[in-house]
Amino acid sequence: MHLEAPKSHIHKSRKEVYEFLTDLGNFEHLMPDSIQTFEVLDKDTFRFALKGMPEIVLTRKSQDPYDRIVLGAASDKLPFSLSADLREVTPEETEVSLSFEGQFNAMMAMMVKGPITNFLRTLSEKLNGI
C-alpha cells in the first residue's frame, strides 16, 4: 500500500528542514492533537500513541543528507515505512513530500488507509508551520 500526503512548502532552507526532521524529538510537534503518548527512546527511535490506536514505534532506517529521511516500523510484524523527500524550491524554501509504504493484506489495508491518510495529512500541514 502506497499513500502520499499533500506536499508541504516550508519557508526554510533544505538544510534547516532536514536537521529538524533528523531530530526525532521534533516529531512530537508534528503529531495530531489526539496524541496521548510520545517518547524518544534513543537517537534513532521514538514511540507514540494516538487516541483509539495502538502504540507505534518508529526507527530511523536511512537518511540521505538534505534529500531524504526514512523511518520504519521497529517491529517486523507490520512492515511499513514513512519517507520524507526534500526538494529545494529556492535557497529559503523547501518542498517536502511525505509518503507511506506498507505491506498489508487487503483487509488490513482497508482498515488502516483512512487513519494513515489523515495522519500523513496532519504531519504535512504541521510541517508548514515549523
N, C-alpha and C positions, 0 to 999 in steps of 0.2 A: 504494500500500500504506500503510495506516494502522495503527500499533501504539501502545499505551499501556502505561505502567508502572503498577504499583500506586501509589496516592497516598502521598506522604511527609508525615508530620506532624512538624514541626520546632519545637522549643521556643525559638524566636527570633522577633523581630518580622519583619514582611514586609520592612521596610527593610533589616534585617541580612541576611536571606536573599538579597534582590535584590543587595545590594552584594557578597556572597560570590560569587554566580553571574556577576556582570558582571566580576569579576577573573578572567580566563580561566586564569590560573596555578593557581587553586584547583581546576580540573577534574582536576588530577593526583591530588588527594586522593580523588576520586570514582571513579577508574578501577579496573577489575578487577585482581585480583592478578596476572593474566597479562600485565600491561603490560610492554612491552620498551623503548619509546621514548616520551618526552613532551617537547615543546619548544614554548615560546611563541615565535612568530615575530615578532609585533608586538602592539600593544594590542588588536587585533581578530581575531587569527588564532593557532591553535595546531595542532600535528600530534601524532599518537600512533600507535603500532602495538601490537597485541596479538599474542601468540604465535599463529602459524598464519594471521594475517590480514594483508592489505595495509595499508600506511600510509594513514591518513586525515587530511586537512587540513580543519579546520572554521574558518569565519569568522563573525563576528557579522553577521547580516543585519539585525536590528532589535531594538529594545528599547523598552519602554513602562515608564517608571519605576514600580517597585514592583508591577507587574502581570504583565509578560511579557518573556521573552528568547528570541530565535530565533537559532539557529546553523544554518549550512548548509554544504553541501559547497563547497569552494573551486573545484572543477572542475565544469564542466557535463556531463562525461561520464556521471556517475551522480548526477543531481539528487536531493537529499534535504534535509530539514531536521529539526532537533531543537529542540523548543519546551519551555520551562518556563513554566507558568502558575502564578502565586502568588495564593493567596486567604487573607485574614486570617480566622482562626478566633476568636482573641482577640488583644488587643494584644501578647501574648507567645507566640503560637503561629500558625504559618503552614502551610497545606497547599500542597504543590507537586505539580502534575500534569505529568509528562513525557510527551511524545508524539513519535513519529517519523512523518514523511510522506515517502514516496519514490515516484519514478516509475520502475518497473522492469517489464521484460517478465515474463511468467508464470514462465518458467524461473528467472530471476534472483531473483524474489520468493521462490520455493520454497527456493532455496539460502541466502538471507540472513535469512529470517524467524526461524529459531531463534537464530542468533548475535545478531541485533539485539534480539530479545526478552530474551535473557539479559543483554545489555549494558545495556538500559534498566532491568531489574530491579536490577542491581548499582548503577547510578547512584542509583536511588531509595532502595535500602537504605542506601547510604553517606551520602546526604543527611540521613537521620535522625540521623546522628552528628556533624553539623557544630556 
